[in-house]
């Protein structure tokens, strides 16, 4: 189902509008709390494993990987087939295993200390510099980079997945037909510092529970009164 909301007349959201969306989501989902865990490599691998699967399968695949291998150096140096076997429950294991090994190899050779498999140094550089480095790794895009920077270090970056993209576009926060790169830039521009985790997780939750792709529950939506797309779905 697609919204009939037109692109014509779209304007960038004002701080007041962003605040209204944030407050209404907060009323429904509260304010999520999570301290940055500091393990950027773990977050990077976990995010790769999350691609095209659900949270349960992702977690099973990650647990299998950590059980089978002593550390990330062991994953890097293992035959790709062994990595694939460990993460098979997560789906698309052939592609993901090759990507994980390639990423770990690239981190080893491209970091500030040659031969060291470590991403802790990212916490000490600017967000643009950290984004650029992460996006230079094999198969890593803005969403994956944002997950690492936000969840591992609490830096000012915000992942835009399919749920956040859908909810934000329907609410008029993003320009219709905007690319994911543009949406990431927009999220950074309009999200107050300190609200990154809250806005990301609450928009994601809303996309999963209410603002679904095929049958959004507009009649039961707490944001319907401020949503230009409410009730416009065929």
N, C-alpha and C positions, 0 to 999 in steps of 0.2 A: 504494500500500500504506500502511496506517495502523498505528500502534503500538497495542497493547492496553493499554499502561500507563495506569493510571487517574489522574485528577487528584486524587482523594481521598488525603489523607495527604502531599501535597507540602509540603516545607518549604524555606525559603530555604537555598541552599548555604552551608556553613561555609567559612571561609578554608582549612581543611585540605582540603576537597573541591576547591575551586578550584585549590589548589596541586597536588593529585594529578592533576587533568585537565591542567593546564599542563605538569607534568613529563612525563607520558606523551606528550603531543603533541610536546614538545620532543625526546624520544628518537627520534621518527619523522621529524620535519620540521626539527629543529635550531632555532636561535634566529635568526630573520630580522633582518637589519640594514639600515636605511635612514635616512639623515639627512633631516630635514625640508628640503624644497627651497625653501620660502619664497615660491613663486608661487601665491598663493591663487586668482587669477583663472583661471590655467591648470588648476588642480585642479578648480575649480568647473565649468568647461566640459567637461573630460575626464569628470567624473562624470556630467554630463547625457548625454554621448555614450555612456556605458557602459550606459545603461538599455535593457533588453530586447535585448541583443546580447552577443556574445562579445568577449574582449579584443582579438583580431586586428582585427575589424571596427571596434571603438572606436578603435584606434590608427590605422588607415587613414583613418578619418573625421577624426580630430584632425590628422593630418599634412596631409590635403587642405585643411583650414581654415587652417592656418598657412602653407601654401604660397601659397594664393590671396590672403590678406590680410596687409598689412604689420604690423598691430598690432590690439589689441582694440578700439580706437576705430574702426578701419576695419570690423571685423565689426559693431559696434554700428550704424554709419551706413549699412551696405550694404542694398540691397533684400533682403528675407527670401528671395526666390527664389534669389539668388546664394549666400547662406549654405546654403540647402537643397541646391543643386547640389554645393557643396564637400564636404558631409558625407553625401551620399547612400549611400556604401558602408556606413555604420553602421546603416542601417535606421531606419524611422520618421522619416525626415529632415524631413518637413513639420512634424511636431509639435516635434521637437528644435530645428530652426532658429528657429521662432517663439519657443520658450522661451529659447534662448540670447540672442537679440536683446533680448527683454523683460527678462531678467536684467541684461544689460549696461546697458540704459537705466535700470533701477531702481537699480543700484549708482551710476551717475553722479549721480542726483538725490537719493539718500538717505544718502550717506556723510557723514562729519563735515566734509568740504570739498566744498561744492556745486560740481557740474560736473566733479569729478575721478573718473576711472574707476580706482579703486584699492581694494584690500582689505588692504593691508599693515598698516593700523591695527588690524586684529583681533588681531594678536599681542600687543597691549598692553592688552587688556581681559580680563575674566573669561570663563571658559567659558560660563556661562549667558548672559551678555550677547552673546557672539559667536554662540552658538546661536540666540538670539532674533532677532538681526539677519538672519542667513543664512536662517532659516526664514520671515522676512517677505518674502523675494524670491520672484518668481513661480515656482511649481512646485518650490520647494526644501523638502525635508523633513529629518528628523533624520539619515537615512543620508547624504545629500549634504552636509549641514552637518558631520557627523562626519568625512567624508573630507577636507574642506577643512582642518579644524582639526588633525586628526592628521597627515596626510601633508604639508601645507604648513608647519605650525608646531610639530608635535610636542606639541600641547596634549592635555590629559586628556579625550579623547573617543574613542569607538569605534564604527565603523560596524557596524550589524547588517543584513546582507543576507540573502537567502533561505538561503544555506548556513549562515551563523552561526546564524540563527534555528532551522534544523532540527537542527543538531548540539547547540546549547545546550538546546533543548527535550527532545530524546531523552536527553541526559545528566542532565536534571533541574535544570539551572542556571536555566532560566526556568519560570515557572508555565505549565502547559498552557493553551493558548488565549489567552495574553497578547498584547496588541497590540504593534505594533512600537515604539510610544512607551514602553510598559512595559519591553520588552526592552532598549531603549537605556538607560533609567534603571537597570535591573538590572546591565547590563554595567559601567556607570560605578561602581556601588556595590561590586561584588565584584572588580573588576580592580585589582591593586596599581598604583600610579603607576610608570611606567617599563615596564610590561608590556603596554601598550595595543596596540602594533604586533604584538608576538609573539602575543598571544592571538587577536587578530582574524585575522591571516594564517594561523595554524596551524589555527584552527577552519574557516576558509574552505577551506584545502587539504584538510582531512579530509572536508569535505562534498563536495568535488569528486571525491576519489579513492576514498573508502571509504564514507562515510555518505550515499549518494545518496538521492534522494527516492523512487524506485520500488523499487530493489533494493539495500538496504544490505548491505555485505559483513561481516556480524557475525562470521562464522567467522574472518575475517582481520583483525579490528579490534583494535588495540592497547589500546583502551579498553573492550573487551567486559566485562571483569571488574568494572568500576566503573560500567557503564552499565545503568540500570534498564530500558532498552528493548531490550537485546540479545536477539535471538532471539524477539522478540514480534511479528514482522511476518507478515501473511498473504500 
